[in-house]
């Protein structure tokens, strides 16, 4: 009779175990989606920073305002220029931009980042002060 009583007390324990596993599965899936979203946002920010820096460098080469073109390029692609600087000498220049994009997915968790920022630079590969390689 004791074996039969133990079996009755075990009823429903499988349901609790399956429910707990379901909650863990949902939590892990949510965390993975957040990680993938943030990584995608970081890659997008890096790509847009490169694009804006290259556009600014091209404009600067043609005599235009590198930062204005970089800002317009970033804005047209859904990013915000957080910072743009132009290091120019009489011969060479370097355009540096810092671009911020909205982090995906949007989380209302305190401390979660709302945007992702990346920096890129564009300009000549060598300046006049650097020695030229021997050929």
URHU-V715781 format. One record per backbone hydrogen bond with DSSP energy under -0.5 kcal/mol. CO is the residue of the C=O (numbers start at 1). NH is the residue of the N-H. E is the energy in kcal/mol with one decimal. If there is no record, write none. Layout:
BEGIN
CO,NH,E + CO,NH,E
END
This chain:
BEGIN
1,5,-1.8 + 2,6,-2.1 + 3,7,-1.6 + 4,8,-1.5 + 5,9,-1.6 + 6,10,-0.9 + 8,11,-0.9 + 10,13,-1.8 + 12,16,-1.5 + 13,17,-2.0 + 14,18,-2.7 + 15,19,-2.4 + 16,20,-2.4 + 17,21,-2.3 + 18,22,-2.1 + 19,23,-2.1 + 20,24,-2.3 + 21,25,-2.4 + 22,26,-2.4 + 23,27,-2.4 + 24,28,-2.6 + 25,29,-2.3 + 26,30,-2.4 + 27,31,-2.3 + 28,32,-2.3 + 29,33,-2.4 + 30,34,-2.2 + 31,35,-2.2 + 32,36,-2.8 + 33,37,-2.5 + 34,38,-2.5 + 35,39,-2.4 + 36,40,-2.5 + 37,41,-2.2 + 37,104,-0.5 + 38,42,-2.3 + 39,43,-2.3 + 40,44,-2.4 + 41,45,-2.5 + 42,46,-2.1 + 43,47,-2.5 + 44,48,-2.6 + 45,49,-2.2 + 46,50,-2.3 + 47,51,-2.5 + 48,52,-2.6 + 49,53,-2.4 + 50,54,-2.6 + 51,55,-2.4 + 52,56,-2.5 + 53,57,-2.4 + 54,58,-2.4 + 55,59,-2.3 + 56,60,-2.4 + 57,61,-2.2 + 58,62,-1.6 + 59,64,-3.2 + 60,63,-1.2 + 64,66,-0.8 + 65,69,-2.0 + 66,70,-2.3 + 67,71,-2.5 + 68,72,-2.3 + 69,73,-2.5 + 70,74,-2.5 + 71,75,-2.5 + 72,76,-2.2 + 73,77,-0.9 + 74,77,-0.6 + 74,79,-2.8 + 75,78,-1.6 + 80,82,-0.8 + 80,100,-2.7 + 83,98,-2.7 + 85,87,-0.5 + 85,96,-2.7 + 86,88,-0.8 + 87,94,-1.6 + 92,89,-3.2 + 93,124,-0.9 + 94,87,-2.6 + 94,96,-0.6 + 95,122,-2.1 + 96,85,-2.6 + 97,120,-2.4 + 98,82,-3.1 + 98,83,-1.4 + 99,118,-2.3 + 100,80,-2.2 + 101,116,-3.0 + 109,112,-2.1 + 114,103,-2.0 + 116,101,-2.5 + 118,99,-2.8 + 120,97,-2.6 + 122,95,-3.1 + 127,130,-1.1
END
